Amino acid sequence: MDIRKVKKLIEMLEESSLNELEIKEGEESVKLVKSIGIMHQAQMAAPIADIQPLTESNLVAPQENTEEDVKEKIISGKSINSPMVGTFYNSPNPGADAFVKIGDSVSEGDVLCIIEAMKMMNEVKSDFNGTIKEILISDSEPVEYGEVLFVIEE
């Protein structure tokens, strides 16, 4: 089983409420079990006397997002999204130069990356002309369908 798949499964298990996950793929199988770490056990065993009651003085008010904060978080430019679930590669071969870097100019039809899905290498091409403003995925990272890969500014 591919180590990237195992890493993704570990991440998914950590984010979920499940305690155990077992995957069988042909003759191979992987069993992942969450364990309560020593730090968690120490925190759980804290004496009740150390726990302070909630009062107005020790409460932290939630911060309100202002309109300016929201505008700053909005990505300007056009996005290139993943057409499938797979593994993102920014170069044609390991050790080769990346297809594109931040600041590169691209034309419609230029190859931006490769997404590997089911042992097939699928080129992702630019849908428009512009300049690469952001690359949101690292090399060899798993991607989901529709996930934003690149932001291109015209």
Stockholm file with secondary structure:
# STOCKHOLM 1.0

chainA/1-154         MDIRKVKKLIEMLEESSLNELEIKEGEESVKLVKSIGIMHQAQMAAPIADIQPLTESNLVAPQENTEEDVKEKIISGKSINSPMVGTFYNSPNPGADAFVKIGDSVSEGDVLCIIEAMKMMNEVKSDFNGTIKEILISDSEPVEYGEVLFVIEE
#=GR chainA/1-154 SS CCHHHHHHHHHHHHHSSCSEEEEEETTEEEEEECCCCHHHHHHHTCCGGGCCCCCTTTCCCCCCCCHHHHHHHSCCSEEEECSSSEEEESSSSTTSCCSCCTTCEECTTCEEEEEEETTEEEEEECSSCEEEEEECSCTTCEECTTCEEEEEEC
#=GC SS_cons         CCHHHHHHHHHHHHHSSCSEEEEEETTEEEEEECCCCHHHHHHHTCCGGGCCCCCTTTCCCCCCCCHHHHHHHSCCSEEEECSSSEEEESSSSTTSCCSCCTTCEECTTCEEEEEEETTEEEEEECSSCEEEEEECSCTTCEECTTCEEEEEEC
//
